Amino acid sequence: MEQNNELATKKISSLLLNLAIPAIIAMLVSMLYNMVDRIYIGNMEGGTIGMAGLAVAVPIITLIQGFTQLFGTGGAPLAAIMLGRQDKEGAERTMMASFAALVVSGILLTVIIEVFKEPILLLFGADELSLQPAIEYIQVYALGTVCVQIAQGMNPYINTQGFAKMGMATILIGAVLNIILDPVFIFGMNMGITGAAVATIISQGISAVWVLYFLIKKSPMKLRTKFLPPKLSTIGSIVMLGISPFVMSATEGLLQISFNNQMSLYGGSMAVGTMAILMSLYQMVLLPLTGITQGAQPILSYNYGARNYGRVKEAFRLSFKVCLIYSIVTSGIIMLFASSFARVFSKDIDTIRYAAWAIRIYLFGGLIFGAQIACQQSFMALGQAKRSLIMALLRKVILLIPLIYILPVMFGNSSMAQAMAEPVMDLLKDGGRTFCVLLAEPIADILAATVTSLTFLQFYKSSLQDVL
């Protein structure tokens, strides 16, 4: 298997470049799709309310994606480690178990969302204005859940074998189709926010077909029905490693709910809608970082399984440096030109003014977010399920979500909070407390990045000292 020989022998910098660039391109196109989707919605008639509806629907989408992480991202590193040990049958058994779990969970999620969509959206922060567009979007999106599960959940099995260009094609197909179809359904067919959901499920369906074709016909490691039904022990191993990215995605949904509820309480509908803008811009930091770590994952996993610890160390050091430099540069540029970025998403002067102010607060911690994701994803790649889970819980559950509720109560009336909110005080119900809600993000990011980096450094020194 030529790809696996390269993972063991090719120069690390060249290998990471070859694997990461396609993944980064795929992430950038995916980011572009997400931004274009919000730009179209934000600029249609009633766009501000449409953005608020999308914001309260996003936690459901994030939960769906969490299950792709649980069974897909959880299984792919295990398969790569098995390939490193020359256990191809075990790798294929793992991949087939992931596929079965993704299909079953996708069907169950579809039924639950369609039946309980309204109470779920109300729980997630919908009000009388945003509820209807949120329902219109999510009831269509949910019909494509199985396609989303397959396209996003099985693609890591393409990347983990070293076929980064093929993995990139999966994301490019879905994202490019979505960008093309969005204006057709939203404006051409006058379907509004429902059209955005229709474009998404068509695009994800075609991506799912592409993934299945490659893994059945072209991939050295193939989906084989002889491994059905999957063994519970195999599912258990996948879940043990996948629980960390699942918690990251699921808590992302909980995080969005927390932001939506607090922003609705202290800022109003405009502040809720602007959260979609803030999260889109944060993706400009997060998604390329994910592409870099996806490129590093096959190198780390394969060589860890083969006990080539010198190559593991070299790959981690390089990915860490690249991730940190990228997060510093990108976050800095977005904060420096915050008003320009805000204008892309909205034509409303007040929304632009508020968003530009909020961006500089919200993204400050993104400057060192590269350190957090490099170490977090390296724990995943090396099969360190417990450590990865703890670090996943740290940023969002232990730090960020509590801070979203604690800071406004403790410091919302402080002179500092009031002074920081002065530029947008006339746009908000309570400017000081809105500032404190936003401030929770950079505080949590900085603390989590510091702790995760120190924890990985300790693991690095104690567990990878056989070589170098």
C-alpha positions, -999 to +999 in steps of 0.1 A: +000+000+000+020+029-013+002+056+007+010+038+040+047+034+030+049+072+024+034+077+059+063+057+073+092+070+052+085+103+034+100+136+048+076+149+074+074+185+061+066+173+026+042+148+038+023+172+060+022+197+032+008+171+008-018+160+032-027+193+048-031+215+018-060+195+003-077+194+037-071+231+042-085+239+007-115+217+015-120+235+048-117+269+032-143+261+006-166+247+033-160+279+052-168+299+021-201+279+017-211+286+053-204+323+049-221+325+015-251+307+030-254+333+057-247+362+033-276+351+011-299+347+041-288+380+056-293+399+024-328+385+015-359+403+025-363+400+063-327+389+064-320+400+100-349+377+113-337+350+089-303+351+105-318+349+139-338+319+128-306+303+114-288+310+147-313+291+168-313+262+143-275+259+143-273+239+176-294+211+160-271+211+130-241+210+153-256+180+172-261+161+140-225+168+131-215+156+166-227+121+157-205+122+125-176+129+149-186+102+174-186+074+148-165+088+120-137+108+136-137+083+165-130+053+142-106+067+116-076+071+139-082+035+152-082+023+116-050+041+109-033+027+140-043-008+129-029-002+094+003+008+111+003-026+128-005-042+094-039-053+106-060-044+075-089-067+084-093-050+118-092-016+100-120-026+076-140-040+104-137-007+123-148+013+092-178-009+085-189-005+122-187+032+118-208+032+087-235+011+103-236+033+134-238+065+113-268+052+093-287+041+123-281+073+143-290+094+112-324+077+109-331+081+146-321+118+146-343+125+116-374+111+134-366+130+166-360+163+150-391+161+127-414+152+156-400+176+182-386+205+162-408+233+177-402+226+214-365+220+207-361+253+189-379+272+216-356+256+241-326+267+220-336+304+222-362+309+195-387+338+200-419+348+183-399+364+154-372+337+148-393+305+154-410+303+120-378+307+098-360+283+121-387+257+116-387+262+079-350+256+077-346+227+101-376+206+090-360+204+055-324+200+067-334+171+089-345+151+059-309+149+047-295+138+081-284+103+068-266+119+038-248+144+062-238+115+084-223+095+056-206+123+038-190+139+068-187+108+090-170+084+064-147+110+048-122+107+077-116+071+065-105+085+031-081+110+048-067+086+073-054+063+045-034+093+031-058+101+002-061+138+011-070+149-024-099+125-025-111+136+010-108+172-003-130+163-032-158+151-009-160+185+008-155+205-025-183+187-042-208+195-014-196+230-008-194+241-045-228+226-053-242+244-023-228+278-033-243+273-068-277+260-056-282+285-028-292+315-050-312+292-073-335+280-045-334+311-022-339+338-049-346+321-082-374+299-069-383+324-041-380+298-014-362+320+011-345+302+040-362+269+030-343+271-002-310+272+017-319+240+034-329+223+001-296+233-015-277+218+015-294+184+015-290+179-022-253+188-020-247+165+009-265+137-008-242+139-038-212+141-015-224+109+003-226+090-030-190+101-038-177+088-005-194+055-008-182+050-043-146+056-033-147+034-002-164+005-020-147+006-054-114+025-052-100+025-016-074-001-005-094-003+027-129-012+017-164-013+031-173-050+033-207-064+042-191-095+057-184-074+088-221-068+094-236-067+120-207-049+137-193-062+170-203-043+201-167-043+212-157-025+180-185+001+184-173+006+220-137+012+209-149+038+183-172+055+208-144+057+234-122+077+211-150+095+193-166+107+225-141+136+227-150+152+193-187+143+200-186+162+232-169+191+214-197+192+188-225+186+213-212+212+237-209+236+207-246+233+204-251+239+241-227+268+238-247+283+210-279+279+230-263+297+260-251+325+238-285+328+221-304+329+254-281+354+270-279+376+239-317+376+237-319+386+273-294+414+273-290+424+237-322+416+218-329+400+184-301+419+166-276+406+191-289+370+186-287+373+148-252+387+150-240+356+168-243+338+134-219+364+120-194+360+149-195+322+146-190+324+108-159+345+113-146+322+140-148+294+114-122+314+094-099+306+123-112+271+132-117+253+098-082+258+083-068+248+117-089+216+114-075+211+079-039+213+092-046+188+120-064+165+096-033+165+075-012+156+106-036+129+118-026+101+094+011+107+101+007+107+138-017+077+140+002+055+116+036+061+130+023+058+166+009+024+157+042+015+141+061+028+171+081+054+150+080+079+178+106+102+163+083+108+133+054+113+157+073+141+176+085+158+144+050+158+129+035+173+161+061+200+164+055+211+129+017+211+130+018+230+163+039+258+149+018+261+118-015+261+137-003+288+162+011+311+134-022+307+114-044+315+144-024+346+153-024+361+118-060+353+109-075+364+141-055+396+140-066+405+105-103+399+113-101+421+144-082+448+125-107+450+097-138+441+117-161+466+101-153+454+066-160+418+076-193+428+092-205+446+060-202+414+041-230+398+061-254+427+064-266+460+049-281+473+081-260+501+096-268+493+132-260+456+127-227+465+111-218+488+140-227+463+166-210+434+149-177+453+144-176+460+181-185+425+191-159+409+167-130+425+184-141+411+218-152+377+207-122+368+185-094+380+209-088+345+223-086+332+187-050+345+186-038+315+205-065+290+196-041+272+173-022+258+203-055+244+217-066+226+186-031+213+177-028+196+211-064+185+213-064+168+179-030+153+185-044+135+216-072+122+193-047+110+166-027+091+192-057+073+206-056+091+240-094+091+245-095+101+282-071+131+278-088+142+247-122+141+264-110+161+294-095+188+272-127+188+251-148+195+282-124+221+296-129+249+272-167+248+267-183+230+296-159+238+325-150+273+314-170+290+287-206+281+294-204+289+331-186+322+323-214+332+299-238+332+328-215+342+357-197+373+342-228+393+333-242+389+369-209+397+386-195+424+364-223+436+341-228+468+361-191+475+366-176+507+353-152+487+330-181+468+314-202+500+309-172+518+294-164+490+270-201+489+259-204+526+254-199+526+215-231+504+211-250+512+243-279+526+223-284+494+203-287+470+233-310+463+262-280+461+286-247+469+270-225+461+300-239+426+304-238+420+267-201+429+268-196+404+296-213+376+276-189+382+247-159+385+270-165+349+282-152+336+249-116+350+249-112+342+286-121+306+281-100+303+249-069+316+265-072+295+297-080+263+277-052+268+252-027+272+281-038+242+301-041+219+270-007+228+258+009+221+292-010+188+294+002+177+260+038+188+268+037+165+298+024+136+277+050+144+250+079+142+274+067+111+293+052+089+265+073+097+234+108+095+248+118+062+232+134+081+203+149+116+200 
